[in-house]
């Protein structure tokens, strides 16, 4: 450590003075400086370059777990603790979430559907359960509202819409996008909160025309729709909290880029075994094709099959990381 200190400050102070103050010899310093790097030091330097590249590609959002998972995917062998130590030394950190606030307007006279999920946030295949919600984003003109529809199996955002008001057209546009993109079969369960934008007649009529089964959270319980709250937490911590109230048009472009380019296609999700939703769905599609089972858009299984810990998309586990 003393030789390293001398080396780091040799351009600022006379070498002899530094060695004298730290009680080391100049010959010992030169021997240390000319000594070949150890294999471990060389490996750490190479690993730091990999870590910096992964962190940069994640838009400076990944913490040690996702950086470690991505390194494994790229064939880099190392332990998570080593990644954490090198990230601390480089001053690299993941983005952290803040507390969220509810936007639900449940003071209305529309009927509410039964909670069919009961906090069982798994699905046997894509396009059998969708979850929807609304959040608000600060922009230069005031607030911008974002409605999204997420596939519960792959965690992919299959539909979304933004506008400057909380009118029901916001949620209808998001649902219509999801339907146009995915064309699910009848029997899909659609879960949301009890907000008027979801309970209103127009929205429920669209669900009925598509053969979807409505499900709603209990009043005032945000944990009944935890996957969507988790997505909004990710969106705000990794994008919104880093901006300074951009103009409305710019905010919409940035949200488009975050959802369609980064979140759906690149970002590693811990609930998917550290895969992106696009990769997860591709792997699921390949496995179901090989098994001869048609899964996407198929009718949902009986609700009795969902509760008690069953269900969930089944994919091979990622092998443990080498030391």
C-alpha positions as CSV (number, residue, x, y, z in Angstrom):
1,X,0.0,0.0,0.0
2,X,2.9,2.4,0.8
3,X,4.6,1.8,-2.5
4,X,1.3,2.4,-4.3
5,X,0.8,5.7,-2.5
6,X,4.4,6.7,-3.6
7,X,3.6,5.8,-7.2
8,X,0.3,7.8,-7.2
9,X,2.0,10.9,-5.8
10,X,5.4,10.7,-7.5
11,X,4.4,13.5,-10.0
12,X,3.5,15.9,-7.2
13,X,6.4,15.4,-4.7
14,X,10.0,14.4,-4.8
15,X,10.4,10.6,-4.8
16,X,13.1,10.6,-2.1
17,X,10.9,12.7,0.2
18,X,7.9,10.4,-0.3
19,X,10.0,7.3,0.5
20,X,11.6,9.0,3.5
21,X,8.2,10.0,5.0
22,X,6.7,6.6,4.4
23,X,9.8,4.9,5.6
24,X,10.5,2.8,2.5
25,X,13.6,2.7,0.4
26,X,13.8,4.0,-3.1
27,X,15.3,0.8,-4.3
28,X,12.4,-1.1,-2.8
29,X,10.0,1.2,-4.6
30,X,11.7,0.6,-8.0
31,X,11.7,-3.1,-7.4
32,X,7.9,-3.0,-6.6
33,X,7.2,-0.8,-9.7
34,X,9.1,-3.1,-12.1
35,X,7.7,-6.3,-10.6
36,X,5.3,-8.0,-13.1
37,X,1.6,-7.8,-12.2
38,X,0.2,-10.9,-10.5
39,X,-2.4,-12.9,-12.5
40,X,-5.1,-11.8,-10.1
41,X,-4.3,-8.1,-10.7
42,X,-4.4,-8.7,-14.4
43,X,-7.7,-10.5,-14.2
44,X,-9.2,-7.8,-12.0
45,X,-8.2,-5.1,-14.6
46,X,-9.8,-7.1,-17.4
47,X,-12.9,-7.7,-15.3
48,X,-13.2,-4.0,-14.4
49,X,-13.4,-3.3,-18.2
50,X,-16.2,-5.9,-18.6
51,X,-18.1,-4.5,-15.6
52,X,-17.8,-0.9,-16.9
53,X,-19.1,-2.0,-20.3
54,X,-22.1,-3.9,-18.9
55,X,-23.0,-1.0,-16.5
56,X,-22.8,1.5,-19.3
57,X,-25.0,-0.7,-21.6
58,X,-27.6,-0.9,-18.8
59,X,-27.8,2.9,-18.9
60,X,-26.0,3.1,-15.5
61,X,-28.9,1.3,-13.8
62,X,-27.6,-2.2,-13.0
63,X,-26.5,-3.1,-9.5
64,X,-24.1,-6.0,-8.7
65,X,-26.7,-8.8,-9.2
66,X,-27.7,-7.8,-12.8
67,X,-24.1,-7.0,-13.7
68,X,-23.0,-10.4,-12.4
69,X,-25.8,-12.1,-14.3
70,X,-24.9,-10.4,-17.6
71,X,-21.3,-11.2,-17.2
72,X,-22.2,-14.9,-16.8
73,X,-24.2,-14.7,-20.0
74,X,-21.2,-13.3,-21.8
75,X,-19.0,-16.2,-20.5
76,X,-17.1,-14.2,-17.8
77,X,-16.5,-16.4,-14.8
78,X,-16.5,-14.5,-11.4
79,X,-18.3,-14.5,-8.1
80,X,-21.0,-11.9,-7.2
81,X,-18.9,-10.7,-4.3
82,X,-16.0,-10.0,-6.5
83,X,-18.2,-8.0,-8.9
84,X,-19.6,-6.0,-5.9
85,X,-16.1,-5.2,-4.6
86,X,-14.8,-4.1,-8.0
87,X,-18.0,-2.0,-8.6
88,X,-17.5,-0.2,-5.3
89,X,-13.9,0.5,-6.2
90,X,-15.0,2.0,-9.5
91,X,-17.8,4.0,-8.0
92,X,-20.5,2.1,-9.9
93,X,-23.9,1.7,-8.3
94,X,-27.4,0.6,-9.4
95,X,-30.4,2.9,-9.3
96,X,-32.5,2.6,-6.2
97,X,-36.2,3.0,-6.0
98,X,-38.2,5.5,-4.0
99,X,-41.6,5.1,-2.5
100,X,-44.6,5.2,-4.9
101,X,-47.9,7.0,-4.6
102,X,-51.3,5.7,-5.7
103,X,-53.3,7.3,-8.5
104,X,-56.4,5.2,-8.1
105,X,-59.8,6.9,-8.2
106,X,-62.1,4.4,-6.6
107,X,-64.8,6.9,-5.6
108,X,-67.3,5.9,-8.3
109,X,-70.5,3.9,-8.7
110,X,-69.2,1.4,-11.2
111,X,-69.3,-2.3,-10.1
112,X,-66.0,-3.9,-9.1
113,X,-64.8,-7.3,-10.2
114,X,-63.7,-10.1,-7.9
115,X,-59.9,-10.4,-7.2
116,X,-59.1,-13.6,-9.1
117,X,-55.4,-13.5,-8.7
118,X,-55.3,-13.2,-4.8
119,X,-51.7,-12.2,-5.1
120,X,-50.7,-15.2,-7.0
121,X,-48.5,-13.4,-9.5
122,X,-47.6,-16.4,-11.8
123,X,-49.1,-17.5,-15.1
124,X,-48.6,-20.8,-17.0
125,X,-48.0,-19.1,-20.3
126,X,-47.9,-15.7,-22.0
127,X,-51.2,-14.0,-22.9
128,X,-53.2,-15.7,-20.2
129,X,-53.0,-13.0,-17.5
130,X,-52.4,-9.3,-18.0
131,X,-52.1,-6.7,-15.3
132,X,-52.8,-3.0,-15.8
133,X,-52.2,0.2,-14.0
134,X,-51.6,4.0,-14.3
135,X,-48.9,6.3,-13.0
136,X,-48.0,10.0,-13.4
137,X,-44.7,11.5,-14.6
138,X,-43.5,15.1,-14.0
139,X,-43.0,17.1,-17.2
140,X,-42.4,20.8,-18.0
141,X,-46.1,21.5,-18.6
142,X,-47.2,19.8,-15.4
143,X,-48.0,16.0,-15.4
144,X,-48.1,13.3,-17.9
145,X,-50.1,10.1,-17.3
146,X,-48.9,6.7,-18.4
147,X,-51.1,3.5,-18.6
148,X,-49.5,0.2,-19.2
149,X,-50.6,-3.5,-19.7
150,X,-48.1,-6.1,-18.6
151,X,-48.1,-9.8,-19.5
152,X,-47.8,-11.5,-16.1
153,X,-45.8,-14.5,-17.4
154,X,-43.1,-12.7,-19.3
155,X,-43.3,-9.3,-17.6
156,X,-43.4,-7.7,-21.0
157,X,-45.2,-4.4,-21.5
158,X,-47.6,-5.4,-24.2
159,X,-49.6,-2.2,-24.4
160,X,-49.1,1.4,-23.1
161,X,-50.4,4.9,-23.7
162,X,-49.6,8.4,-22.5
163,X,-51.7,11.6,-22.3
164,X,-52.0,14.8,-20.3
165,X,-55.3,13.8,-18.6
166,X,-56.7,10.9,-16.6
167,X,-59.6,10.4,-18.9
168,X,-60.7,6.8,-19.7
169,X,-59.3,7.1,-23.2
170,X,-55.9,6.6,-21.6
171,X,-56.5,3.1,-20.4
172,X,-58.5,2.2,-23.5
173,X,-55.6,3.1,-25.8
174,X,-53.2,1.0,-23.8
175,X,-55.5,-2.0,-23.9
176,X,-56.3,-1.6,-27.6
177,X,-52.5,-1.6,-28.3
178,X,-52.1,-4.8,-26.3
179,X,-54.9,-6.5,-28.1
180,X,-53.7,-5.4,-31.6
181,X,-50.2,-6.6,-30.8
182,X,-50.9,-9.9,-29.1
183,X,-54.4,-11.0,-30.3
184,X,-55.0,-13.2,-27.3
185,X,-57.7,-15.9,-27.2
186,X,-60.7,-15.8,-25.0
187,X,-60.3,-16.6,-21.4
188,X,-57.5,-14.2,-20.6
189,X,-57.6,-12.7,-17.1
190,X,-57.2,-9.0,-17.0
191,X,-56.3,-7.6,-13.6
192,X,-56.3,-4.0,-12.5
193,X,-57.2,-1.7,-9.6
194,X,-60.7,-0.4,-8.9
195,X,-60.1,2.9,-10.6
196,X,-62.9,4.5,-12.6
197,X,-60.8,4.2,-15.8
198,X,-60.9,0.4,-15.5
199,X,-64.3,-0.1,-13.9
200,X,-66.2,2.2,-16.4
201,X,-68.5,0.7,-19.0
202,X,-66.4,1.4,-22.0
203,X,-63.4,-0.5,-20.6
204,X,-65.5,-3.4,-19.3
205,X,-67.3,-3.6,-22.7
206,X,-64.0,-3.9,-24.5
207,X,-62.9,-6.7,-22.2
208,X,-66.2,-8.5,-22.7
209,X,-66.0,-8.2,-26.5
210,X,-62.5,-9.8,-26.4
211,X,-63.7,-12.6,-24.1
212,X,-61.4,-11.4,-21.2
213,X,-62.2,-12.1,-17.6
214,X,-62.0,-9.0,-15.4
215,X,-60.2,-9.1,-12.0
216,X,-59.6,-6.2,-9.6
217,X,-57.5,-5.5,-6.5
218,X,-59.2,-4.9,-3.2
219,X,-59.9,-1.3,-2.4
220,X,-56.8,0.6,-1.2
221,X,-54.4,-2.4,-1.4
222,X,-51.6,-1.6,-3.8
223,X,-49.9,-5.0,-3.1
224,X,-52.8,-6.8,-4.9
225,X,-51.2,-5.4,-8.1
226,X,-47.5,-5.7,-7.0
227,X,-46.0,-6.6,-10.4
228,X,-47.3,-3.3,-12.0
229,X,-46.1,-1.3,-9.0
230,X,-42.7,-2.9,-9.4
231,X,-42.6,-1.9,-13.0
232,X,-43.4,1.7,-12.2
233,X,-40.8,1.7,-9.5
234,X,-38.3,0.5,-12.0
235,X,-39.4,3.1,-14.6
236,X,-39.1,6.0,-12.1
237,X,-35.8,4.9,-10.5
238,X,-34.1,4.2,-13.8
239,X,-35.5,6.9,-15.9
240,X,-37.8,9.5,-14.4
241,X,-35.8,10.4,-11.3
242,X,-32.8,11.2,-13.5
243,X,-34.6,13.7,-15.7
244,X,-35.5,17.4,-14.9
245,X,-39.1,17.8,-16.1
246,X,-38.6,17.5,-19.8
247,X,-41.1,18.9,-22.3
248,X,-44.1,16.6,-22.8
249,X,-43.0,15.4,-26.3
250,X,-39.5,14.6,-25.1
251,X,-40.9,12.7,-22.1
252,X,-43.0,10.5,-24.4
253,X,-39.9,9.8,-26.6
254,X,-37.9,8.8,-23.6
255,X,-40.7,6.5,-22.2
256,X,-41.0,4.9,-25.6
257,X,-37.3,4.2,-25.7
258,X,-37.3,2.9,-22.1
259,X,-40.2,0.5,-22.6
260,X,-39.7,-0.7,-26.2
261,X,-35.9,-0.7,-26.5
262,X,-34.6,-1.2,-23.0
263,X,-37.2,-2.8,-20.7
264,X,-38.8,-5.3,-23.1
265,X,-35.7,-6.3,-25.0
266,X,-32.6,-5.7,-23.0
267,X,-33.1,-5.3,-19.3
268,X,-32.5,-8.4,-17.2
269,X,-35.4,-9.4,-14.9
270,X,-34.7,-11.3,-11.7
271,X,-38.1,-12.9,-11.8
272,X,-37.3,-14.4,-15.3
273,X,-34.0,-15.9,-14.2
274,X,-32.1,-12.7,-15.3
275,X,-33.4,-12.7,-18.9
276,X,-35.2,-10.0,-20.8
277,X,-38.9,-10.4,-21.5
278,X,-38.2,-10.8,-25.3
279,X,-35.6,-13.5,-24.7
280,X,-37.8,-15.2,-22.2
281,X,-40.7,-15.3,-24.6
282,X,-38.5,-16.5,-27.4
283,X,-37.2,-19.4,-25.3
284,X,-40.8,-20.2,-24.1
285,X,-42.0,-20.2,-27.7
286,X,-39.2,-22.6,-28.8
287,X,-39.8,-25.0,-25.9
288,X,-43.6,-25.1,-26.5
289,X,-43.0,-25.7,-30.3
290,X,-40.7,-28.6,-29.6
291,X,-43.2,-30.1,-27.2
292,X,-46.1,-29.6,-29.7
293,X,-48.1,-27.5,-27.2
294,X,-49.7,-24.2,-28.4
295,X,-49.4,-21.7,-25.5
296,X,-49.6,-18.1,-26.7
297,X,-53.1,-16.8,-26.6
298,X,-54.6,-20.1,-25.4
299,X,-57.5,-20.2,-23.1
300,X,-56.5,-19.8,-19.4
301,X,-56.7,-22.9,-17.3
302,X,-59.3,-23.2,-14.5
303,X,-58.7,-20.8,-11.6
304,X,-58.3,-23.7,-9.3
305,X,-55.1,-24.5,-11.1
306,X,-53.6,-21.1,-10.2
307,X,-53.8,-21.0,-6.5
308,X,-51.8,-22.8,-3.8
309,X,-48.4,-22.1,-5.3
310,X,-48.9,-23.8,-8.7
311,X,-48.5,-22.3,-12.1
312,X,-45.7,-20.1,-13.4
313,X,-43.7,-20.3,-16.6
314,X,-41.4,-23.2,-16.4
315,X,-37.9,-22.8,-17.9
316,X,-34.6,-24.4,-17.2
317,X,-32.7,-22.9,-14.3
318,X,-29.5,-21.0,-15.0
319,X,-26.5,-23.0,-13.7
320,X,-24.8,-21.6,-10.6
321,X,-21.9,-19.2,-11.2
322,X,-18.4,-20.5,-10.9
323,X,-16.4,-19.2,-7.8
